[in-house]
Structures are given as C-alpha cells and as structure tokens.
Amino acid sequence: MMSYNFYGGENFTRIQGAIENASAGDTVLVYNGTYFENVVIYKRFTCIDLNKIKF
C-alpha cells in the first residue's frame, strides 16, 4: 500500500507519513488497501481514495 502527497509529489508507505509531510491545504491521495496504523490528524488537508478518481 502507498499514499501520495499530491503537491509534494512524494510517495509514502504510511498514511501518517504523507500527513506529516503535507502542508495545510494539500491533498493526500491514498491507494486502496488495508492500512494497520493509527492516524493523527492535526492540520487541514484533503484525503482522496485514488481508486475513486477517473483519469
């Protein structure tokens, strides 16, 4: 599984990593899958399921 910080263009293996590296207002894209982690949200950002986006 992998998440992606849209504006930073970086890939992360954990959703929390993408959140920590996102700036307020960024978009974090998350691939479909099961993630076993606790996520702490402490800033405003958009989180999108990559499988729901039609390219």
C-alpha positions as CSV (number, residue, x, y, z in Angstrom):
1,M,0.0,0.0,0.0
2,M,1.1,3.5,-0.6
3,S,-0.1,7.1,-0.1
4,Y,1.0,10.1,-2.1
5,N,1.3,13.7,-1.2
6,F,-0.1,15.3,-4.4
7,Y,1.5,18.7,-4.0
8,G,4.9,17.4,-2.7
9,G,5.0,14.6,-5.3
10,E,6.3,12.2,-2.7
11,N,5.3,8.6,-2.1
12,F,4.9,7.2,1.4
13,T,4.3,3.7,2.7
14,R,2.2,5.1,5.6
15,I,-0.7,7.5,5.5
16,Q,0.7,9.2,8.6
17,G,4.0,9.9,6.7
18,A,2.0,11.7,4.0
19,I,0.0,13.7,6.5
20,E,3.2,14.7,8.4
21,N,4.8,16.0,5.2
22,A,1.7,17.7,3.9
23,S,1.2,21.4,4.2
24,A,-2.2,22.8,5.3
25,G,-4.5,22.7,2.3
26,D,-2.6,19.9,0.5
27,T,-4.2,16.8,-1.0
28,V,-3.2,13.3,0.2
29,L,-4.1,10.5,-2.2
30,V,-4.5,7.1,-0.7
31,Y,-4.4,3.8,-2.6
32,N,-7.0,1.2,-1.9
33,G,-6.0,-1.4,0.7
34,T,-5.9,-2.1,4.4
35,Y,-3.7,0.0,6.5
36,F,-2.8,-1.1,10.0
37,E,-1.9,2.2,11.7
38,N,-3.2,4.9,13.9
39,V,-3.5,8.2,12.1
40,V,-3.3,11.6,13.9
41,I,-4.8,14.5,12.0
42,Y,-3.7,17.9,13.3
43,K,-4.0,20.1,10.2
44,R,-6.4,20.7,7.3
45,F,-5.9,18.7,4.2
46,T,-7.9,16.8,1.6
47,C,-7.7,13.0,1.6
48,I,-8.8,11.2,-1.6
49,D,-9.1,7.5,-2.4
50,L,-7.1,7.1,-5.6
51,N,-9.3,4.3,-6.8
52,K,-12.3,6.7,-7.0
53,I,-10.5,9.1,-9.4
54,K,-11.2,8.7,-13.0
55,F,-8.2,9.6,-15.2
